[in-house]
Amino acid sequence: MTNNNLKKNVISAIKSCELEGFVYTKEEKQVFDRIASGEITVDEAREIFKRMS
């Protein structure tokens, strides 16, 4: 998957959840930005989110 497609998919997922009423924190959005840029994997992000909770 290209970075452009990855970024579009991450943005789409965020917007979908926000439409359902979920509100992301600034820190959570920063993690999603790191996924979208290819800096970290989804599995790495999952571990970060676990530590945030």
Secondary structure, DSSP 8 states (H G I E B T S, - for coil): --HHHHHHHHHHHHHHHHHTT----HHHHHHHHHHHTTSS-HHHHHHHHHHH-
